[in-house]
């Protein structure tokens, strides 16, 4: 019995396992970056490390068994920043309540997937606007990376200015960014992870002064290399499901933003990676896409119960596909690597924010690259796209960027005589977005 149909996909066990390890090396940076981001929301860093590894392992295994696709899952970049800095930071939503909103977004995603309504939502938003949302998230992530690396800082006069370049922190961040970029361009496996490791190592010998006047090295020495996983108790089942019903006006726009980002990100990742793997049918459709989306929706709900932001499909799965991965066995190998990583939390927990800052910038650049697919010479395309792109980092909110983009797209096209071409669902989305912007 061969549940993965290796021969039919022209592959074998060794190739699939190597591909799975390759995928893990490409996305293992999330083990350091996600806890660094979510700890800014007040969450216990050790518990988030465990939640990140465990959620990634379990949900990647679910995707493997449910679809037989070489797709790995982990807490999504961009969504975790939205969770920590916009929802919990700017909007002052407690992280327990934010986890509850992640759960509800996954539940809605699941219902949309099994009922087929998701196709109408996707069709109602033009391709250019979907690309702009992805690019805007990339710009938002890069902005946070520069902020975490102290390369930029707040300014009462100009809002944003250069950080304190007399400090070693921004120089270490910029050096790490250059190193990571070189490794990425040279196609070194695990380039982002190696960049994080290098900056963390240098941080053991670089001192900085804290606001209270104390002096310490950027990286604390680990007490051990391996240990039992950190306790999940501080975050496990700590989601607050009542907050949504107590504060519906504030919660609904957040749930919609989480839903849209997850929906667009998943569709793009699934189609892109599976196309590269030769898994699309003759019409360019992905067989079992309903199962894949249902697995993604389940991942969002399950991740929130463990104590992490939305778990989603990862574009880094393409690294494993390039290494020959074609089936769910590749994903299972990746899941096994995440389980092993649970015992490396002493090393992961000492990684300073400056070490993960270049990773955020690099990921942001990757997400920004698709802007080349938008014809910005066409003003009707450029206006909603650019406003979406710019609004996210400037408003420090993915939700506001999406709301502005959809609203402007619908109202602008209606104003130039294209009202009949706008589907009813788009009008409904625009009304919801305008209500959010007014009442937020």
C-alpha positions as CSV (number, residue, x, y, z in Angstrom):
1,X,0.0,0.0,0.0
2,X,1.4,3.4,-1.0
3,X,-0.7,6.3,0.3
4,X,1.6,8.9,-1.2
5,X,1.6,7.3,-4.7
6,X,5.4,8.0,-5.1
7,X,5.8,6.1,-8.3
8,X,2.9,7.9,-10.0
9,X,4.5,11.2,-9.1
10,X,7.9,10.1,-10.3
11,X,9.7,10.3,-7.0
12,X,11.0,8.1,-4.2
13,X,11.3,8.1,-0.4
14,X,14.9,9.5,-0.2
15,X,14.1,12.4,-2.5
16,X,10.9,13.2,-0.6
17,X,12.7,13.3,2.7
18,X,15.6,15.5,1.4
19,X,13.0,17.8,-0.1
20,X,11.2,18.0,3.3
21,X,14.4,18.9,5.1
22,X,15.0,21.5,2.4
23,X,11.6,23.1,3.0
24,X,12.3,23.2,6.7
25,X,15.6,24.9,6.2
26,X,13.9,27.5,4.1
27,X,11.2,28.3,6.6
28,X,12.8,27.5,10.0
29,X,13.4,31.2,10.6
30,X,9.8,31.4,11.7
31,X,10.8,29.6,14.9
32,X,12.8,32.7,15.8
33,X,10.8,35.4,14.1
34,X,7.3,34.5,15.3
35,X,8.1,34.4,19.0
36,X,10.0,37.7,18.7
37,X,7.0,39.4,17.1
38,X,4.2,37.9,19.3
39,X,6.2,38.5,22.5
40,X,5.7,42.2,21.7
41,X,2.0,41.6,22.3
42,X,2.8,40.4,25.8
43,X,2.8,36.7,25.1
44,X,5.3,34.4,26.8
45,X,8.2,33.9,24.4
46,X,9.0,30.3,25.4
47,X,5.4,29.2,25.1
48,X,5.1,30.8,21.7
49,X,8.3,29.0,20.5
50,X,6.6,25.7,21.5
51,X,3.3,26.7,20.0
52,X,5.0,27.8,16.7
53,X,6.9,24.5,16.3
54,X,3.9,22.3,17.4
55,X,1.4,24.1,15.3
56,X,3.7,24.0,12.3
57,X,4.3,20.2,12.7
58,X,0.7,19.2,13.3
59,X,-0.8,21.3,10.6
60,X,1.8,20.4,8.0
61,X,1.1,16.7,8.8
62,X,-2.6,17.4,8.4
63,X,-2.0,18.9,5.0
64,X,0.2,16.0,4.0
65,X,-2.4,13.4,5.0
66,X,-5.5,15.3,3.8
67,X,-4.2,16.4,0.3
68,X,-0.9,14.5,-0.4
69,X,0.6,17.9,-1.4
70,X,4.2,19.0,-0.5
71,X,2.9,22.0,1.3
72,X,4.2,23.1,4.7
73,X,2.3,25.4,7.1
74,X,3.4,27.7,9.9
75,X,2.3,31.0,11.5
76,X,2.1,33.4,8.6
77,X,4.4,36.4,8.2
78,X,2.5,39.6,7.9
79,X,-0.5,38.2,9.8
80,X,1.7,37.8,12.9
81,X,2.8,41.4,12.6
82,X,-0.8,42.6,12.2
83,X,-1.7,40.5,15.3
84,X,1.0,42.0,17.5
85,X,1.5,45.6,16.3
86,X,-2.0,46.5,14.9
87,X,-4.5,44.5,16.8
88,X,-2.8,44.2,20.2
89,X,-0.6,47.2,19.9
90,X,-2.5,50.0,18.2
91,X,-6.0,48.8,18.9
92,X,-5.2,47.6,22.5
93,X,-6.9,44.3,22.0
94,X,-5.7,41.8,24.7
95,X,-3.7,39.0,23.1
96,X,-6.1,36.4,24.5
97,X,-8.9,38.2,22.6
98,X,-6.8,38.5,19.5
99,X,-6.3,34.7,19.5
100,X,-10.1,34.3,19.7
101,X,-10.5,36.6,16.7
102,X,-8.0,34.4,14.8
103,X,-10.1,31.4,15.7
104,X,-13.2,33.0,14.3
105,X,-11.5,34.0,11.1
106,X,-10.5,30.4,10.7
107,X,-14.0,29.3,11.3
108,X,-15.4,31.7,8.7
109,X,-12.7,30.6,6.3
110,X,-13.7,27.0,6.8
111,X,-17.4,27.7,6.2
112,X,-16.6,29.7,3.1
113,X,-14.4,26.8,1.8
114,X,-17.0,24.1,2.3
115,X,-19.9,26.2,0.9
116,X,-18.1,27.6,-2.1
117,X,-18.7,31.2,-1.2
118,X,-15.0,31.8,-1.2
119,X,-15.0,31.8,-5.1
120,X,-17.4,34.7,-5.1
121,X,-15.3,36.7,-2.7
122,X,-12.1,36.1,-4.6
123,X,-13.9,37.0,-7.9
124,X,-15.2,40.2,-6.4
125,X,-11.7,41.6,-5.8
126,X,-9.6,42.3,-8.9
127,X,-6.3,40.6,-9.4
128,X,-4.4,43.9,-9.2
129,X,-5.8,44.7,-5.8
130,X,-5.0,41.2,-4.5
131,X,-1.4,41.7,-5.6
132,X,-1.3,45.2,-4.0
133,X,-2.5,43.7,-0.7
134,X,0.3,41.2,-0.8
135,X,2.8,43.9,-1.6
136,X,1.4,46.2,1.1
137,X,1.9,43.5,3.6
138,X,5.5,43.1,2.4
139,X,6.1,46.8,2.9
140,X,4.5,46.6,6.3
141,X,6.8,43.7,7.3
142,X,9.9,45.4,6.0
143,X,9.0,48.6,7.9
144,X,8.7,46.6,11.1
145,X,12.0,44.9,10.4
146,X,13.8,48.3,10.1
147,X,12.1,49.5,13.3
148,X,13.1,46.3,15.2
149,X,16.7,46.8,14.1
150,X,16.7,50.4,15.2
151,X,17.5,51.5,11.7
152,X,14.5,53.8,11.8
153,X,12.8,55.5,14.8
154,X,9.9,57.7,15.6
155,X,10.2,61.4,15.2
156,X,7.8,64.1,16.3
157,X,8.8,66.4,13.4
158,X,8.9,63.9,10.5
159,X,7.1,60.9,12.0
160,X,9.9,58.6,10.9
161,X,13.6,59.2,10.9
162,X,16.9,57.3,11.1
163,X,17.7,55.6,14.3
164,X,20.7,56.3,16.5
165,X,23.6,55.4,14.3
166,X,26.0,55.9,17.2
167,X,24.7,52.6,18.6
168,X,25.9,49.2,17.3
169,X,22.4,47.8,16.9
170,X,21.4,49.4,13.6
171,X,24.8,48.7,12.1
172,X,24.4,45.0,13.1
173,X,21.0,45.0,11.5
174,X,22.2,46.5,8.3
175,X,25.2,44.2,8.2
176,X,22.9,41.2,8.8
177,X,20.6,42.4,6.0
178,X,23.5,42.6,3.6
179,X,24.8,39.2,4.6
180,X,21.4,37.5,4.3
181,X,20.7,39.2,1.0
182,X,24.0,37.8,-0.4
183,X,23.2,34.3,0.9
184,X,19.7,34.5,-0.7
185,X,21.1,35.7,-4.0
186,X,23.7,32.9,-4.0
187,X,20.8,30.4,-3.3
188,X,22.5,29.1,-0.1
189,X,20.0,26.6,1.5
190,X,18.5,28.1,4.7
191,X,19.9,31.6,3.9
192,X,17.6,33.5,6.2
193,X,18.2,31.1,9.0
194,X,22.0,31.4,8.6
195,X,21.7,35.1,8.7
196,X,19.8,35.0,12.0
197,X,22.4,32.6,13.4
198,X,25.3,34.8,12.3
199,X,23.8,38.0,13.9
200,X,22.9,36.1,17.1
201,X,26.5,34.9,17.3
202,X,28.0,38.3,16.8
203,X,25.6,39.6,19.4
204,X,27.4,37.5,22.1
205,X,30.3,40.0,21.8
206,X,28.5,43.3,21.2
207,X,27.3,45.3,24.2
208,X,24.6,47.9,24.3
209,X,23.2,50.3,26.9
210,X,19.6,49.8,28.0
211,X,17.3,52.8,28.8
212,X,17.8,52.2,32.5
213,X,21.6,52.6,32.0
214,X,22.5,48.9,32.4
215,X,25.0,47.4,29.9
216,X,24.6,43.9,28.5
217,X,25.4,41.9,25.4
218,X,22.8,41.8,22.7
219,X,22.7,38.0,22.9
220,X,22.5,36.2,26.2
221,X,24.6,33.0,26.5
222,X,22.4,29.9,26.4
223,X,22.3,27.7,29.5
224,X,22.2,24.6,27.3
225,X,22.0,23.6,23.7
226,X,19.0,21.3,24.0
227,X,16.2,20.8,26.6
228,X,12.7,19.7,27.0
229,X,10.2,22.0,25.2
230,X,9.1,25.1,27.0
231,X,5.8,24.9,28.7
232,X,2.8,25.6,26.5
233,X,0.6,26.5,29.6
234,X,0.9,30.3,29.3
235,X,-0.8,30.3,25.9
236,X,-2.6,26.9,25.5
237,X,-6.4,27.4,25.3
238,X,-6.0,30.9,26.5
239,X,-8.0,32.4,23.6
240,X,-10.9,34.6,24.6
241,X,-14.0,33.7,22.5
242,X,-16.3,36.1,24.3
243,X,-14.5,39.3,23.3
244,X,-16.0,39.1,19.7
245,X,-19.5,39.2,21.0
246,X,-18.8,41.9,23.6
247,X,-17.1,44.2,21.1
248,X,-18.5,43.4,17.7
249,X,-17.9,46.8,16.1
250,X,-14.1,46.5,16.8
251,X,-13.9,42.8,16.2
252,X,-15.7,42.3,12.8
253,X,-13.2,44.4,10.8
254,X,-10.2,42.5,12.4
255,X,-11.8,39.2,11.6
256,X,-12.4,40.2,8.0
257,X,-8.8,41.5,7.6
258,X,-7.4,38.2,9.0
259,X,-9.8,36.3,6.7
260,X,-8.9,38.2,3.5
261,X,-5.1,38.0,4.1
262,X,-5.3,34.3,4.9
263,X,-7.6,33.7,1.9
264,X,-5.4,35.6,-0.6
265,X,-2.1,34.2,0.8
266,X,-3.4,30.6,0.7
267,X,-4.7,30.7,-2.8
268,X,-1.5,32.3,-4.1
269,X,0.7,29.8,-2.3
270,X,-1.2,26.7,-3.2
271,X,-1.5,27.6,-6.9
272,X,2.1,28.8,-7.2
273,X,3.8,25.9,-5.4
274,X,1.6,23.2,-6.9
275,X,2.0,24.7,-10.4
276,X,5.8,24.4,-10.0
277,X,5.3,20.8,-8.8
278,X,3.2,20.0,-11.9
279,X,0.2,19.1,-9.8
280,X,-2.4,21.3,-11.7
281,X,-4.7,19.7,-14.1
282,X,-5.0,20.5,-17.9
283,X,-7.3,23.5,-17.2
284,X,-4.9,25.0,-14.7
285,X,-7.0,24.0,-11.7
286,X,-5.7,22.4,-8.5
287,X,-7.4,19.1,-7.7
288,X,-8.5,18.8,-4.1
289,X,-8.2,22.5,-3.6
290,X,-11.3,22.4,-1.3
291,X,-9.5,19.9,0.9
292,X,-6.3,22.1,0.9
293,X,-8.3,25.2,1.9
294,X,-10.2,23.3,4.6
295,X,-6.9,22.2,6.0
296,X,-5.6,25.8,6.0
297,X,-8.8,26.9,7.8
298,X,-8.4,24.2,10.4
299,X,-4.8,25.3,10.9
300,X,-5.9,28.8,11.7
301,X,-8.3,27.5,14.4
302,X,-5.9,24.9,15.8
303,X,-3.0,27.4,15.9
304,X,-5.1,29.9,18.0
305,X,-5.9,27.2,20.6
306,X,-2.1,26.4,20.9
307,X,-1.3,30.1,21.3
308,X,-0.1,31.6,17.9
309,X,-1.4,33.8,15.2
310,X,-2.9,32.4,12.0
311,X,-1.2,29.3,10.6
312,X,-1.1,29.2,6.9
313,X,0.5,27.6,3.8
314,X,4.1,28.7,3.2
315,X,5.6,29.8,-0.1
316,X,8.9,28.4,1.1
317,X,7.4,25.0,0.3
318,X,8.7,25.8,-3.2
319,X,12.2,25.1,-2.0
320,X,11.3,21.5,-1.3
321,X,9.5,21.3,-4.7
322,X,12.7,22.5,-6.4
323,X,14.6,19.7,-4.5
324,X,12.2,17.1,-6.0
325,X,9.4,16.9,-3.5
326,X,6.1,16.0,-5.1
327,X,3.9,14.4,-2.4
328,X,2.7,14.7,1.1
329,X,5.7,12.6,2.3
330,X,7.8,15.8,1.7
331,X,5.5,17.7,4.1
332,X,5.6,14.9,6.7
333,X,9.4,15.1,6.7
334,X,9.1,18.9,7.3
335,X,6.7,18.2,10.1
336,X,9.2,15.9,11.7
337,X,11.9,18.6,11.6
338,X,9.6,21.0,13.4
339,X,9.0,18.4,16.1
340,X,12.7,18.0,16.6
341,X,13.1,21.8,16.8
342,X,10.9,21.7,20.0
343,X,14.0,20.6,21.9
344,X,16.2,23.5,20.6
345,X,14.2,26.2,22.4
346,X,17.2,27.3,24.6
347,X,19.0,28.4,21.4
348,X,15.9,29.9,19.9
349,X,14.9,31.9,23.0
350,X,18.2,33.8,23.1
351,X,17.9,35.2,19.6
352,X,17.6,39.0,19.9
353,X,15.2,41.2,17.9
354,X,18.0,42.7,15.9
355,X,18.8,39.2,14.6
356,X,15.4,38.7,13.2
357,X,15.0,42.2,11.8
358,X,16.9,41.4,8.5
359,X,14.7,38.4,8.0
360,X,11.6,40.6,8.2
361,X,13.0,43.0,5.6
362,X,14.0,40.1,3.2
363,X,10.6,38.5,3.5
364,X,9.1,41.9,2.9
365,X,11.1,42.3,-0.3
366,X,10.0,38.9,-1.5
367,X,6.4,39.9,-1.1
368,X,7.0,43.2,-2.8
369,X,8.4,41.7,-5.9
370,X,4.9,40.8,-7.4
371,X,4.2,44.6,-7.8
372,X,5.8,44.2,-11.2
373,X,2.7,42.3,-12.3
374,X,0.6,45.5,-11.9
375,X,0.5,47.8,-14.8
376,X,0.9,51.1,-13.0
377,X,0.8,53.0,-16.2
378,X,-3.0,52.4,-16.1
379,X,-4.3,55.0,-13.6
380,X,-7.5,53.0,-12.9
381,X,-5.3,50.1,-11.7
382,X,-2.6,52.2,-10.1
383,X,-4.8,54.4,-7.8
384,X,-6.4,51.6,-5.6
385,X,-3.2,49.6,-5.7
386,X,-0.8,52.3,-4.6
387,X,-3.2,53.6,-1.9
388,X,-3.5,50.0,-0.5
389,X,0.3,49.6,-0.6
390,X,1.1,52.9,1.1
391,X,-1.7,52.8,3.7
392,X,-0.6,49.6,5.4
393,X,2.8,50.9,6.8
394,X,1.7,54.5,7.2
395,X,-1.5,53.6,9.1
396,X,0.5,50.7,10.7
397,X,-2.4,48.4,10.0
398,X,-3.1,45.8,7.3
399,X,-6.9,46.1,8.0
400,X,-6.9,49.8,7.1
401,X,-4.9,49.2,4.0
402,X,-7.4,46.6,2.8
403,X,-10.4,48.7,3.7
404,X,-9.0,51.8,1.8
405,X,-8.1,49.7,-1.2
406,X,-11.4,48.0,-1.6
407,X,-13.4,51.2,-0.9
408,X,-11.4,53.3,-3.4
409,X,-11.6,50.5,-6.1
410,X,-15.4,50.3,-5.9
411,X,-16.1,54.0,-5.6
412,X,-13.6,55.1,-8.2
413,X,-14.8,52.6,-10.8
414,X,-18.4,53.6,-10.1
415,X,-17.4,57.3,-10.6
416,X,-15.9,56.7,-14.0
417,X,-19.0,54.9,-15.3
418,X,-18.1,51.2,-14.6
419,X,-20.7,50.6,-11.8
420,X,-22.3,47.8,-13.8
421,X,-19.1,45.9,-13.9
422,X,-18.8,45.8,-10.1
423,X,-20.3,42.7,-8.6
424,X,-22.8,43.0,-5.7
425,X,-20.4,41.2,-3.4
426,X,-17.8,44.0,-4.0
427,X,-20.3,46.7,-3.2
428,X,-21.1,44.8,0.1
429,X,-17.4,44.6,0.9
430,X,-16.9,48.3,0.2
431,X,-19.8,49.2,2.5
432,X,-18.3,47.1,5.3
433,X,-14.9,48.7,4.7
434,X,-16.3,52.2,4.8
435,X,-18.2,51.5,8.0
436,X,-15.0,50.2,9.5
437,X,-13.0,53.3,8.5
438,X,-15.7,55.6,9.9
439,X,-16.4,53.8,13.2
440,X,-13.0,52.4,14.1
